[in-house]
Amino acid sequence: MRDTIRDEVHRLVGAGQMKLDRAADDPGLFGPGSVAWAVHGDFSAMMIGGVAALMTQMLHPGALAGVWDHSDWEKNPAGRLRRTAQFVAGTSYGGTAQAEALIARVRAIHDRVAGTLPDGTPYDANDPALLTWVHVAEADSFLRGYLAYRDPDLPGAKQDRYFAEMAPLARRLGATEVPDSRRAVAAYFRAVRPQLRFDERTRAVAAALLDQPTTSAATAPIQHMLLGAGVELMHPWAARLHGRDTPALRRPGIRLGAGATAGVLRWALAPRQ
């Protein structure tokens, strides 16, 4: 069972497709003492946070259009989650050169992602405001996952430090006016919410992500639990836009089940003695 779970997780995130390359004297973009290293180091919390991030990101018409027009989301609904996991792992724990190469690759991809929204509005993946949206939705969701499923007592000062550490990465990708504290992130969300939308295309992409088939009966309950926990983790306003409000009476059960699932994953992924 342990090997089955480990192998399925490695398949999901594409483990083996990327080798982290960091010399002992190279701290990379963050370094061992960073809050980012701690937050990004818990696989279960990051997967739950990653689902919440993708669900939140797709509420922005420009972000959704990039996925709709320029990805294989129907055939490979887990592909973006896998690519995000690999990018975060490489930029967090890889050496400086590896991180910079990953950033350059993403920027090159963004150069090819542009088009027109259904209402005729042009969009461009290099739009600094759009890049800021994608970054904030992601970083906020990762931190929320960590607080919910790994360390709810992480001091507020370290939470602010996490956003401050992540802001330069967003700027390297082309984002501007990146919020770098909890207060700034909350203000940013309040400002951007009028731009968010939910339509049939959003519904289709969300359904593809949440209803993706499993390849192993042994890990199907784990996948179902992680996806459900990602939906529950979203901000209430984002969940309402999706029409996926989680009733208050169900929340404790979801958190309990996902917490137990996280424990199983930590056991399965722990280094062998």
Beta strands, then each sheet from edge to edge (+ up, - down):
strand 1: 114-116
strand 2: 122-124
sheet 1: 1+ 2-
end
